[in-house]
Amino acid sequence: MKYLIVGLGNIGDEYRNTRHNIGFKMLDAFAEASNIAFEDKRYGFVGKGRVKNAELVLLKPSTFMNLSGNAVRYWMNEEKIPIENVLVLVDDLNLPFGTIRIRKQGSNGGHNGLGHIQQVLGSENYARVRFGIGNEFTRGAQINFVLGQWTAEEEAAMPARLDVVKQIIPSFCLQGIDRTMNLFNNK
């Protein structure tokens, strides 16, 4: 079986350590732990690896967040990966920092990257891992918060949260989304 694991974010040094790029950060943590290197390919940075009998295609779209669907569709078609074998890693303003929620489908929750993926694929029936970034910003300051850097406290807590994500990805590929949700939601 082949799986597409997509970390959402924005390319460029100015976005590297921002909250909105937690999808890239989660995918990088998994790739590093799995000795998977990324190559600059069409529509994104792509790495390939295995977890037991599962083939993994890791994707960090280079299309910028709001056009992520183009990269996802291209690599699904290129690698012949069905939508049920797609897992998207993304930030979530509606969850407290470090909270991880796994869903097998659902709305985009106002997230432009998820919205574009749903628009391009014509479906919201794909799995996602939402990483809470919190919403500690004043009215009208959402963009600055999302594109802002992590606090020192958040940075200190990050490795433990990323360790959970490094377990979620193989679980999704080997045990399926339902079992993975049961194991990791609310942890």
N, C-alpha and C positions, 0 to 999 in steps of 0.2 A: 504494500500500500504506500501511496505517496501523499505527503501533506505539505501544504503551504502555510508557513507561519510568518505573519506580517506584523512588523513593528511600525507603528505610525509616528511620524515626526517630520521635521523640516530640515533640509540639508543646509549646511553653512555653519561657519564658526560662531556666528552671532546667536545661533539657536542651540548650540551643542549641549549645554547643561541646563536647559530651561524645562519647566514643568511640562510643557506641551510635547516635549521630546521623550517622555518616559517610555513610549513604545519602542523607540530606538534603543534606549538604555536597557530595557528588559531583554530585547533580542540580543544585544551585545553581550550581556551577562551570560545568557544561555550559550551563545556561540563560543565565547571564551572558555567556558567550563567544558564545552564539547570539542574543543580544538577545531572549530569551523572558521575558516577565513572567508571574508567577503571580497567579491570582485565587482568592479564597476561594469554593469551590464545595461541593457536597454531598460529604461524606466526605473532603474534602481540598483542598489547594491545587493548582490545575491550570494548566498553561501549554501553549500550542499553538504549534507551529512546523513548519518543513520542513527537510529535508536533501535537496537535489536533488528527486527525485520521491517521497520518503517523507514522509508526514504523521506528525508526532510529537505524542503527548499525554503530557506530563510530569505525574507525580502524586506529591505528598508527602501521604500519608494523614494525616488529622487524627483518626484513630480510636485513636491510640496504638499502639505496636508490636504488642502482643499481639492486636489485632483488625484487623490490616492486611488480611487476606483480604476483609473486607467492602468496603473501598474498592476493592481490585483487581477483585473480581467486578463491582461496580457499574459501574466505568468501562470494563471489558471489554465489558459488555452495552450500556452507553450509547453507546459509540463503535463497537460491533460489531468488536472486535479479537479475533482468534483467539489461543489460548494460545501458539502458536509465534511470535507477534509481541510477546510480553511479555518485558521485561528488568527484573529486580529488582536494585537496588544495595543492598548490605548489608554490615554489619561481620562479621568472623570472628575469634573468639578463638584458633582453632587455627592461624592463620597469623602469622608474625612481622610486626611493624609495616611497613606500606607494601607488603607483598606483595599482588599482585593476581592472582586466579584467576577465570577465566571457565569456567562450566559450562553445558551445554545442558539438564541435568536433574540430579536427585539428591535425596538425603535433606536434611532440614532441619539436620542437624548439631547438633541441640539448640537451634537458634535459634528463639525463640518467634514472631517475625514470620513467618519462612519456614514454620514449623509451622502457623500459622493460615491462611496462604495455601493450603498444601497441603490442609488440612482442608476449607476452603470450596470450593476448586476441584475437589477430589477427584482431584488429580493432582500429581505432582512433576515433570512434563514441561514446565517453563518455564525459560528461561535466567536466569542470575544472574551478577552480578559481585560477588565476595567481596573485600573490602578488609581485609587483616590489621591487627588492632589489638594483636596480641601477647597474652601471658598472664602478664605480670610482676606477679602478685599472690599473696599468701599464701593458704593454705587458708582458705576461708570468706569471702574478701574479693572474690569475683568480681563481685558486684553493685556494690560501691563502685568497682571498677576500671572496669567497663563504663560506669557512669554518671558516671565521673570525667572531669575535663578533660584535654586533651592536655598532654604535657610540652613544654617550650620546644624541645627537640631535635625532637620529633615535629612541632610547628608549623612549624619551619624546613624540614623535609623535605616538608611537605604539598603545596606548590605543584607540585613536580615530579611527584608521584604523581597529583595531580588532572589534570595535563596529559595523562597517559596515559589516564585515564578519559574525558576530553573527545574522545579519538580513538576509543575503544572504541565509544561510542554510535553515531556515524555508520557505523562499520564494520559493526556488528551490523545496522543497518537497510539498508545498501546491499550488503553482501557476504555476510551470513548468519552464523550462529553458528559453523559449523565453520571458516570462513576466519578469523573474528575470534579464535577460540581459538588457531589456528595462529600468527597474527600477534602476539598480545599476552600469552599465558600465558608465564610465566617471564621477563618483561621488568622 
